[in-house]
């Protein structure tokens, strides 16, 4: 019987003929922590009486969620992380370097066929480059750092096929929001997603990251894509590690197959306060907004800002609205400066913040006020997500956010393209 991508990667790393439902202990290629979770992981490491990590070259900790530190309590955690990484010889990405899920592939730490864990739920992002990457808890990260291994239950797989070519004004964010709306926030719980289709083939690797990033929002453990030429070329530019791409067998067994005709889609919106509370933009067009956010590990890449800058060129952010831009990494910010995207956005009225997660998680940098509506390119719109339980968060593509901040209300971006 044939195997899925998930079954193949977990078989390769466990030395077993692993099938869905099996429990395996597998060797890890890389693992990450961030400042919101690594403090607990370090404490767990100490409680386990460990002295040394198994392989410091396979670990990175990224200070991105509260970067720079907004208060003395967070500063104490940052100090603990800095001391631990220095002690153990672990790679540290300090304040301003960027978001963990951009830095990990961008800096060449992971390549196709790898098995990766991260103490952050959106570690599934790297599935876009054929990596089995999944979020785990801080204690599991400690165990992984000590042993270089972790246990996994091999997931069943849902196959998703996007049919047709992308219409004008429809982006990767629209595709994943539509899928989550169709199957629900728990529609793929503990499943691996395998994502295919002409629409994906047309997309850049950066755009594909957006889709895999949000696999967790429908409960999936990973959001896997095949390693085509675009992926292999992208990886070769970023890493000197040897890839081992995996493809599903033709006779692989799937729990479910979902097909979506992209040619009929309009720009998608996730309404408060659930990511699966989705609709076409026409349903909520005209809803007043007071703040827009473009950035995060979902849509904080160069291509995302270029799309927004093109729409905003020659226009201004509405006087009753703010626009915050947060590049996903320092390298992306530098590219934005070089090609004029950064200046263009600032001239339109955008406010740029430190590369990192700040506005998304609500630790600092753009906490909305009571009753305010925010339209964001982030991956979550839960109650209180951006730091205020009395605010309302709508999710959309960078194009939709750009169009909306021009008008001061949710708007269809296609009129600006």
VENHU-V427892 format. One record per pair of residues at least 24 apart in sequence whose C-alpha atoms are under 10 Angstrom apart, sorted by the first residue. I is the first residue (numbers start at 0). GAP is how many residues later the second one is. If there is no record, write none. Layout:
i = (I I)
gap = (GAP GAP)
This chain:
i = (0 0 0 0 0 1 1 1 1 1 1 2 2 2 2 2 2 2 2 3 3 3 3 3 3 3 3 3 3 3 3 3 3 3 3 3 4 4 4 4 4 4 4 4 4 4 4 4 4 4 4 4 4 5 5 5 5 5 5 5 5 5 5 5 5 5 5 5 5 5 5 5 5 6 6 6 6 6 6 6 6 6 7 7 7 7 7 7 7 8 8 8 8 8 8 8 8 8 8 8 8 9 9 9 9 9 9 9 9 10 11 11 11 12 12 12 12 13 13 13 13 17 17 18 18 18 18 18 19 19 19 19 19 19 19 19 19 20 20 20 20 20 21 21 21 21 22 22 22 22 22 23 23 23 23 23 24 24 24 24 24 25 25 25 25 25 25 26 26 26 26 26 26 26 26 26 27 27 27 27 27 27 27 27 27 27 27 27 28 28 28 28 28 28 28 28 28 28 28 28 28 28 28 29 29 29 29 29 29 29 29 29 29 29 29 29 29 29 29 29 29 29 29 30 30 30 30 30 30 30 30 30 30 30 30 30 30 30 30 30 30 30 30 30 30 30 31 31 31 31 31 31 31 31 31 31 31 31 31 31 31 31 31 31 31 31 32 32 32 32 32 32 32 32 32 32 32 32 32 32 32 32 32 32 32 33 33 33 33 33 33 33 33 33 33 33 33 33 33 33 33 33 33 34 34 34 34 34 34 34 34 34 34 34 34 34 34 34 34 34 35 35 35 35 35 35 35 35 35 35 35 36 36 36 36 36 36 36 36 36 36 37 37 37 37 37 37 37 37 37 37 37 37 37 37 37 38 38 38 38 38 38 38 38 38 39 39 39 39 39 39 40 40 40 40 40 40 40 40 40 40 41 41 41 41 41 41 41 41 41 42 42 42 42 43 43 43 43 43 43 44 44 44 44 44 44 44 44 44 45 46 47 47 47 47 48 49 49 49 49 49 50 50 50 51 51 51 51 51 51 52 52 52 52 52 52 52 52 52 52 53 53 53 53 53 53 53 53 54 54 54 54 54 54 54 54 55 55 55 55 55 55 55 55 56 56 56 56 57 57 57 57 57 57 57 58 58 58 58 58 58 58 58 58 58 58 58 58 58 59 59 59 59 59 59 59 59 59 59 59 60 60 60 60 60 60 60 60 60 60 61 61 61 61 61 61 61 61 61 61 61 61 61 61 62 62 62 62 62 62 62 62 62 62 62 63 63 63 63 63 63 63 63 63 63 63 63 63 63 63 63 64 64 64 64 64 64 64 64 64 64 64 64 64 64 65 65 65 65 65 65 65 65 65 65 66 66 66 66 66 66 66 66 66 66 66 66 66 66 66 67 67 67 67 67 67 67 67 68 68 68 68 69 69 69 69 70 70 73 94 94 94 94 95 95 95 95 95 95 95 95 96 96 96 96 96 96 96 96 96 96 97 97 97 97 97 97 97 97 97 97 97 97 97 97 97 98 98 98 98 98 98 98 98 98 98 98 98 98 99 99 99 99 99 100 100 100 100 100 100 100 100 100 101 101 101 101 101 101 101 101 101 101 101 101 101 101 102 102 102 102 102 104 104 104 104 104 104 105 105 105 105 105 105 105 105 106 106 106 106 106 107 107 107 107 107 107 107 108 108 108 108 108 109 109 109 109 109 109 109 110 110 110 110 110 110 110 110 110 110 110 110 110 110 111 111 111 111 111 111 111 111 111 111 111 111 112 112 112 112 112 112 112 112 113 113 113 113 113 115 116 116 116 116 117 120 120 120 120 120 120 121 121 121 121 121 121 121 121 121 121 121 122 122 122 122 122 122 122 122 122 123 123 123 123 123 123 123 123 123 123 123 123 123 124 124 124 124 124 124 124 124 124 124 124 124 124 124 125 125 125 125 125 125 125 125 125 126 126 126 126 126 126 126 126 126 126 126 126 126 126 126 126 127 127 127 127 127 127 127 127 127 127 127 127 127 127 127 127 127 127 128 128 128 128 128 128 128 128 128 128 128 128 128 128 128 128 128 128 129 129 129 129 129 129 129 129 129 129 129 129 129 129 129 130 130 130 130 130 130 130 130 130 130 131 131 131 131 131 131 132 132 132 132 132 133 133 133 133 133 133 134 134 134 135 152 153 153 153 154 154 154 154 154 154 154 154 154 155 155 155 155 155 155 155 155 155 155 155 156 156 156 156 156 156 156 156 156 156 156 156 156 156 156 156 156 157 157 157 157 157 157 157 157 157 157 157 157 157 157 157 158 158 158 158 158 158 158 158 158 158 158 158 158 158 158 159 159 159 159 159 159 159 159 159 159 159 160 160 160 160 160 160 160 160 160 160 160 160 160 161 161 161 161 161 161 161 161 161 161 161 161 161 162 162 162 162 162 162 162 162 162 162 163 163 163 163 163 163 163 163 163 164 164 164 164 164 164 164 164 164 164 165 165 165 165 165 165 165 165 165 165 166 166 166 166 166 166 166 166 167 167 167 167 167 167 167 168 168 168 168 168 168 168 168 168 168 168 168 169 169 169 169 169 169 169 169 169 169 169 170 170 170 170 170 170 170 170 170 170 170 170 170 170 170 170 171 171 171 171 171 171 171 171 171 171 171 171 171 172 172 172 172 172 172 172 172 172 172 172 172 172 172 172 172 172 172 172 172 173 173 173 173 173 173 173 173 173 173 173 173 173 173 173 174 174 174 174 174 174 174 174 174 174 174 174 175 175 175 175 175 175 175 175 175 175 176 176 176 176 176 176 176 176 176 176 176 176 176 176 176 176 176 176 177 177 177 177 177 177 177 177 177 177 177 177 177 177 178 178 178 178 178 178 178 178 179 179 179 179 179 179 179 179 179 179 179 180 180 180 180 180 180 180 180 180 180 180 181 181 181 181 181 181 182 182 182 182 183 183 183 183 183 183 183 183 184 184 184 184 184 184 184 184 184 184 185 185 185 185 185 185 186 186 186 186 186 187 187 187 187 187 187 187 187 187 187 188 188 188 188 188 188 188 189 189 189 189 189 189 190 190 190 190 190 190 190 190 190 190 190 191 191 191 191 191 191 191 191 191 192 192 192 192 192 192 192 192 192 192 192 193 193 193 193 193 193 193 193 193 194 194 194 194 194 195 195 195 195 196 196 196 196 197 198 198 198 199 200 200 200 200 200 201 202 203 203 203 203 204 204 204 204 204 204 205 205 205 205 205 205 205 205 205 206 206 206 206 206 207 208 208 208 208 209 209 209 209 209 209 209 209 209 210 210 210 211 212 212 212 212 213 213 213 213 213 213 214 215 216 216 216 216 216 217 217 265 265 265 266 266 266 266 266 266 266 266 267 267 267 267 267 268 268 268 268 268 268 268 268 269 269 269 269 269 269 269 269 269 270 270 270 270 270 270 270 270 271 271 271 271 271 271 271 271 271 271 271 272 272 272 272 272 272 272 272 272 272 273 273 273 273 273 273 273 274 274 274 274 274 274 274 275 275 276 276 277 277 277 279 280 280 280 280 280 280 281 281 281 282 283 283 283 283 283 284 284 284 284 284 285 285 285 285 285 285 285 286 286 286 286 286 286 287 287 287 287 287 287 287 287 287 287 287 287 287 288 288 288 288 288 288 288 288 288 288 288 288 288 288 288 288 288 289 289 289 289 289 289 289 289 289 289 289 289 289 289 289 289 289 290 290 290 290 290 290 290 290 290 290 290 290 290 290 290 290 290 290 290 290 290 290 291 291 291 291 291 291 291 291 291 291 291 291 291 291 291 291 291 291 291 291 291 291 291 291 291 292 292 292 292 292 292 292 292 292 292 292 292 292 292 292 292 292 292 292 292 292 293 293 293 293 293 293 293 293 293 293 293 293 293 293 293 293 293 293 293 293 294 294 294 294 294 294 294 294 294 294 294 294 294 294 294 294 294 295 295 295 295 295 295 295 295 295 295 295 295 295 295 295 295 296 296 296 296 296 296 296 296 296 296 297 297 297 297 297 297 298 298 298 298 298 298 298 298 298 298 299 299 299 299 299 299 299 299 299 299 299 299 299 300 300 300 300 300 300 300 300 300 301 301 301 301 301 301 301 301 301 301 301 301 302 302 302 302 303 303 303 303 304 304 304 304 304 304 304 304 304 304 305 305 305 305 305 305 305 305 305 306 306 306 306 306 306 306 307 307 307 307 307 307 307 307 307 307 307 308 308 308 308 308 308 308 308 308 308 308 308 309 309 309 309 309 309 309 310 310 310 310 310 310 310 310 310 310 310 310 310 311 311 311 311 311 311 311 311 311 311 311 311 312 312 312 312 312 313 313 313 314 314 314 314 314 314 315 315 315 315 315 315 315 315 315 316 316 316 316 316 316 316 316 316 316 316 316 316 317 317 317 317 317 317 317 317 318 318 318 318 318 319 319 319 319 319 320 320 320 320 320 320 320 320 320 320 321 321 321 321 321 321 321 321 322 322 322 322 322 322 322 322 322 322 322 322 322 322 323 323 323 323 323 323 323 323 323 324 324 324 324 324 324 324 325 325 325 325 325 325 325 325 325 325 325 326 326 326 326 326 326 327 327 327 327 328 328 328 329 329 329 330 344 347 348 348 349 357 357 358 358 358 359 359 359 360 360 360 361 361 361 362 366 367 367 372 372 373 373 373 373 374 374 374 374 374 374 374 375 375 375 376)
gap = (248 249 250 251 252 246 247 248 249 250 251 244 245 246 247 248 249 250 251 151 152 153 154 155 188 189 190 242 243 244 245 246 247 248 249 250 108 125 126 127 152 187 188 189 219 220 221 240 241 242 243 244 247 107 109 124 125 126 127 148 149 150 151 185 186 187 188 216 217 218 240 241 242 125 147 148 149 150 185 239 241 245 105 124 146 238 239 240 241 103 104 105 106 121 122 123 145 235 236 237 238 103 104 105 122 142 143 144 145 143 101 102 103 100 101 102 136 135 136 137 138 135 136 134 135 136 137 234 133 134 135 136 137 171 233 234 235 131 132 133 134 135 130 131 132 133 128 129 130 131 132 126 127 128 129 130 124 125 126 127 128 89 122 123 124 125 126 87 88 89 117 120 121 122 123 124 30 31 86 87 88 89 116 117 119 120 121 122 26 28 29 30 80 81 82 84 85 86 87 88 104 119 120 25 26 27 28 29 30 74 79 80 81 84 85 86 87 88 103 114 115 118 119 25 26 27 28 29 30 73 78 79 84 85 86 87 88 92 102 103 104 105 110 113 114 117 26 27 28 29 30 59 60 68 69 72 84 85 86 87 88 91 103 104 109 113 26 27 28 29 30 48 59 67 84 85 86 87 90 102 103 104 105 108 109 26 27 28 29 30 31 32 44 47 58 59 65 66 67 84 85 86 104 26 27 28 29 30 31 32 39 40 42 43 45 46 59 65 84 85 26 27 28 29 30 38 41 42 83 84 102 24 28 40 81 82 83 100 101 102 104 24 25 39 40 42 43 46 80 81 82 99 100 101 103 104 35 37 38 39 40 41 42 45 99 37 97 98 99 101 102 40 78 96 97 98 99 100 101 102 104 38 39 42 43 96 97 99 100 103 37 95 96 99 94 95 96 97 98 99 93 94 95 96 97 98 99 100 101 96 95 91 94 95 98 97 92 93 95 96 97 36 37 95 35 36 37 93 94 95 35 36 37 89 90 91 92 93 94 95 34 89 90 91 92 93 94 95 33 34 35 89 90 91 92 93 29 32 33 34 35 89 90 92 32 33 34 52 32 33 51 52 58 87 90 26 29 30 31 32 33 50 57 58 59 82 85 86 89 25 29 30 31 32 33 40 43 44 49 58 24 29 30 31 32 33 39 43 57 58 29 30 31 32 33 34 35 36 37 38 39 41 42 294 29 30 31 32 33 34 35 36 37 293 294 29 30 31 32 33 34 35 36 37 264 265 290 291 292 293 294 30 33 34 35 290 291 292 293 294 295 296 297 298 299 29 290 291 292 293 295 296 297 298 299 27 28 29 30 31 32 286 287 288 289 290 291 296 297 298 26 27 28 286 287 288 290 296 26 289 294 295 288 293 294 295 292 293 289 235 259 260 261 231 232 233 234 257 258 259 260 230 231 232 233 234 235 236 257 258 259 198 199 202 228 229 230 231 232 233 234 235 256 257 258 259 196 197 198 201 227 228 229 230 231 256 257 258 259 197 228 229 256 257 24 25 108 112 195 196 197 227 228 24 104 107 194 195 196 198 199 225 226 227 229 230 254 194 225 226 227 228 24 26 129 130 133 134 128 129 131 132 133 223 225 226 128 130 131 132 224 127 128 129 130 131 132 133 126 129 130 131 132 125 128 129 130 131 132 133 116 120 121 123 124 125 127 128 129 130 131 132 133 134 113 114 115 119 120 123 129 130 131 132 133 134 113 114 129 130 131 132 133 134 128 129 130 131 132 34 24 27 32 33 26 92 93 94 95 96 100 90 91 92 93 94 95 99 100 175 176 257 89 90 91 92 93 98 99 100 174 68 85 87 88 89 90 91 92 96 97 98 99 100 83 84 85 86 87 88 89 90 91 97 98 99 172 173 82 83 84 86 87 96 97 98 99 65 66 67 68 81 82 84 85 86 88 95 96 97 98 99 100 66 67 77 78 79 80 81 82 83 84 85 94 95 96 97 98 99 103 76 77 79 80 83 94 95 96 97 98 99 101 102 103 105 106 114 116 64 92 93 94 95 96 97 98 101 102 113 114 115 116 117 91 92 93 94 95 96 112 113 114 115 60 89 90 91 92 93 79 88 89 90 91 58 82 86 87 88 89 81 86 87 85 37 36 37 38 34 35 36 37 38 65 66 67 100 32 33 34 35 36 37 65 97 98 99 100 31 33 34 35 36 37 63 64 65 66 67 95 96 97 98 99 100 29 30 33 34 35 36 37 62 65 95 96 97 98 99 100 32 33 34 35 36 37 64 65 94 95 96 97 98 99 100 33 34 35 36 37 63 96 97 98 99 100 33 34 35 36 37 38 39 96 97 98 99 100 101 33 34 35 36 37 38 39 96 97 98 99 100 101 33 34 35 36 37 96 97 98 99 100 33 34 35 36 96 97 98 99 100 32 33 34 35 36 37 96 97 98 99 32 33 34 36 37 95 96 97 98 99 32 95 96 97 98 99 100 247 95 97 98 99 245 246 249 96 97 98 228 230 231 243 244 245 246 247 248 92 93 95 96 97 98 227 229 230 243 244 28 32 36 37 39 40 91 95 96 97 133 225 226 227 228 229 27 28 31 32 34 35 36 37 38 39 40 127 225 34 35 36 37 38 40 41 94 95 96 125 126 204 205 206 222 223 224 225 226 36 37 88 91 92 93 94 95 96 104 106 221 222 223 226 24 25 35 36 85 86 87 90 91 92 93 222 32 34 35 36 37 38 39 41 42 92 34 37 38 40 41 90 91 92 93 98 99 100 101 102 202 218 219 220 82 84 87 88 89 90 91 92 97 98 99 100 101 102 32 36 39 79 80 81 97 99 34 35 36 37 38 39 90 95 96 97 98 36 37 87 88 89 93 94 95 96 97 98 36 76 78 94 95 96 35 36 75 93 33 34 35 90 91 92 93 94 30 31 32 33 34 35 89 90 91 92 30 31 32 33 34 90 30 31 32 33 89 27 28 29 30 31 32 33 34 67 68 26 27 28 29 30 31 32 26 28 29 30 31 32 24 25 27 28 29 30 31 32 63 64 65 24 27 28 29 30 31 32 62 63 25 26 27 28 29 30 31 32 61 63 64 28 29 30 31 32 53 54 60 63 28 29 30 31 63 28 29 30 63 62 63 64 65 64 62 63 64 25 24 25 27 28 29 28 27 26 27 30 99 25 26 27 28 29 30 25 28 92 93 94 95 96 97 98 91 92 94 96 97 90 88 89 90 92 87 88 89 90 91 167 168 169 187 87 88 168 86 84 85 86 166 61 83 84 164 165 166 164 163 57 58 59 162 163 57 58 146 147 148 129 130 132 133 144 145 146 147 127 128 129 132 144 106 107 125 126 127 128 131 141 105 106 109 110 111 123 124 125 126 104 110 111 121 122 123 124 125 101 102 108 109 110 111 119 120 121 122 123 107 108 109 110 111 112 118 119 120 121 106 107 108 109 119 120 121 104 105 106 107 118 119 120 104 105 104 117 116 117 118 132 115 119 129 130 131 132 128 129 130 127 110 125 126 127 128 119 124 125 126 127 118 121 122 123 124 125 126 86 117 121 122 123 124 32 33 84 85 86 87 116 117 119 120 121 122 123 29 31 32 33 83 84 85 86 103 104 105 115 116 118 119 120 121 28 29 30 31 32 33 78 79 81 82 83 84 85 114 115 118 119 26 27 29 30 31 32 33 75 76 77 78 81 82 83 84 85 102 110 113 114 117 118 25 29 30 31 32 33 58 74 81 82 83 84 85 101 102 103 106 108 109 110 112 113 114 116 118 29 30 31 32 33 57 58 66 67 73 81 82 83 84 85 102 103 105 108 109 112 29 30 31 32 33 34 56 58 65 66 81 82 83 84 102 103 104 105 107 108 29 30 31 32 33 34 57 58 60 61 62 64 65 81 82 83 103 29 30 31 32 33 59 60 61 62 63 64 65 80 81 82 83 29 30 31 32 59 60 63 80 81 82 30 79 80 81 82 99 27 28 29 77 78 79 80 97 98 99 25 26 27 28 29 32 33 55 56 57 77 78 98 25 26 27 28 30 31 32 34 35 25 26 27 29 30 31 32 33 34 37 39 40 29 33 38 95 73 93 94 95 27 28 31 36 37 39 40 93 94 97 30 33 34 35 36 38 39 92 93 34 90 91 92 93 95 110 33 36 37 89 90 91 92 93 94 95 105 31 32 33 34 35 36 37 38 39 89 90 93 31 34 35 89 92 106 107 34 87 88 89 90 91 92 95 102 103 104 105 106 32 33 35 36 37 38 87 90 91 93 94 104 28 31 32 34 35 30 33 34 29 30 32 33 34 91 29 30 31 32 33 34 89 90 91 28 29 30 31 32 33 85 86 87 88 89 90 91 30 31 86 87 88 89 90 91 30 86 87 88 89 85 86 87 88 89 28 29 52 53 83 84 85 86 87 88 27 28 29 44 52 83 84 86 25 26 27 28 29 43 51 52 53 78 79 81 82 83 25 26 27 28 29 35 41 42 52 25 26 27 28 29 30 34 25 26 27 28 29 30 31 32 33 34 39 25 26 27 28 29 30 26 27 28 29 25 26 27 24 25 26 24 57 58 56 57 55 28 29 26 27 28 25 26 27 24 25 26 24 25 26 24 24 24 25 36 37 27 31 35 36 25 26 27 29 30 34 35 24 25 26 24)
